[in-house]
Amino acid sequence: MEKQEFTNKLCDWLRNFLQKRFAENYEILDVFVPVTNLSKLNNDHIKQLSNYSSWDFKPDILGILKEKTSGRLELVL
């Protein structure tokens, strides 16, 4: 299996896992493969988090969740 195909399958798996496990308390905003460091992403959700500009790393897959009651954002790496 090629790396890109494997990454796509993991991305789909993570999206499904988050839906099954956390959908009751969280809204799943996005699950994707970042193309650059988190500090350089042009993503409105990431920019809402404090100190995002110092996150100079690129995870293989990123999930962004929003807690339904408080609106607090959470990242899944």
FENMO-V77251 format. One record per backbone hydrogen bond with DSSP energy under -1.0 kcal/mol. CO is the residue of the C=O (numbers start at 1). NH is the residue of the N-H. E is the energy in kcal/mol with one decimal. If there is no record, write none. Layout:
CO:NH:E
CO:NH:E
This chain:
2:6:-2.5
3:7:-2.8
4:8:-2.3
5:9:-2.0
6:10:-2.3
7:11:-2.3
8:12:-2.2
9:13:-2.5
10:14:-2.9
11:15:-2.2
12:16:-2.2
13:17:-2.9
14:18:-2.8
15:19:-2.0
16:20:-2.4
17:21:-2.8
18:22:-2.5
19:23:-1.0
22:26:-2.6
25:68:-2.7
27:66:-2.2
30:64:-3.1
32:62:-2.9
37:40:-1.4
41:43:-1.3
43:47:-2.2
46:49:-1.7
49:52:-1.2
51:54:-1.8
52:55:-1.9
54:56:-1.7
55:39:-2.0
55:57:-1.4
57:38:-2.5
62:32:-2.6
63:76:-2.7
64:29:-2.2
64:30:-1.5
65:74:-2.7
66:27:-3.0
67:71:-1.9
72:67:-3.0
74:65:-3.1
76:63:-2.6
